[in-house]
């Protein structure tokens, strides 16, 4: 068989296999990046849920003990709603910082 003829027959197959591998690699990268994004989102949701529970419990405990001014509890409640909204909108860093402020404003255990 002539060398040019051999190249003509095998070149399209080699190009097809190379293109297939390239496309498969791109698809795999997309799937893995989506999985990574989903995992990061789950971690963020857990962080928000943990902080939300801590802050809510602190506000509830101080309200039940009736040992803190109502305006301070109301301020903490408004801050809690803002932090929840931030978490919902994906602003996890801002939300966690706000939750930390709430926990400082309304500590669960009175000294």
LINWO-V176330 format. One record per residue. N is the residue number from 0. RES is the residue in three letters. NEAR is the number of other ideal C-beta (glycine too) atoms within 12 Angstrom. D_LAST is the distance of its C-alpha to the last C-alpha in whole Angstrom. Layout:
# LINWO-V176330
n: {N;N}
res: {RES;RES}
near: {NEAR;NEAR}
d_last: {D_LAST;D_LAST}
This chain:
# LINWO-V176330
n: {0;1;2;3;4;5;6;7;8;9;10;11;12;13;14;15;16;17;18;19;20;21;22;23;24;25;26;27;28;29;30;31;32;33;34;35;36;37;38;39;40;41;42;43;44;45;46;47;48;49;50;51;52;53;54;55;56;57;58;59;60;61;62;63;64;65;66;67;68;69;70;71;72;73;74;75;76;77;78;79;80;81;82;83;84;85;86;87;88;89;90;91;92;93;94;95;96;97;98;99;100;101;102;103;104;105;106;107;108;109;110}
res: {UNK;UNK;UNK;UNK;UNK;UNK;UNK;UNK;UNK;UNK;UNK;UNK;UNK;UNK;UNK;UNK;UNK;UNK;UNK;UNK;UNK;UNK;UNK;UNK;UNK;UNK;UNK;UNK;UNK;UNK;UNK;UNK;UNK;UNK;UNK;UNK;UNK;UNK;UNK;UNK;UNK;UNK;UNK;UNK;UNK;UNK;UNK;UNK;UNK;UNK;UNK;UNK;UNK;UNK;UNK;UNK;UNK;UNK;UNK;UNK;UNK;UNK;UNK;UNK;UNK;UNK;UNK;UNK;UNK;UNK;UNK;UNK;UNK;UNK;UNK;UNK;UNK;UNK;UNK;UNK;UNK;UNK;UNK;UNK;UNK;UNK;UNK;UNK;UNK;UNK;UNK;UNK;UNK;UNK;UNK;UNK;UNK;UNK;UNK;UNK;UNK;UNK;UNK;UNK;UNK;UNK;UNK;UNK;UNK;UNK;UNK}
near: {9;8;10;10;10;12;14;14;13;15;15;12;14;15;14;13;14;14;14;14;14;14;14;14;14;14;14;14;14;14;14;14;14;14;14;14;15;14;14;16;17;15;16;25;21;17;25;33;22;21;32;32;21;26;39;28;23;33;33;21;22;29;21;13;16;12;16;24;14;15;12;21;27;18;21;34;25;21;32;33;22;24;37;28;18;26;30;18;15;16;20;28;18;23;32;28;22;30;37;23;24;36;29;17;27;36;23;24;13;12;5}
d_last: {93;93;89;89;89;87;84;85;84;81;79;78;77;75;73;72;71;69;68;67;64;63;62;61;58;57;57;55;53;52;51;48;47;46;45;42;41;41;38;36;36;35;32;31;31;29;26;26;26;23;21;22;21;17;17;19;17;13;15;17;14;12;16;16;13;15;12;13;16;19;20;17;17;21;21;19;21;24;23;22;26;27;25;27;31;30;30;33;35;34;32;30;28;28;26;24;23;22;20;18;17;16;14;12;13;11;9;10;6;4;0}
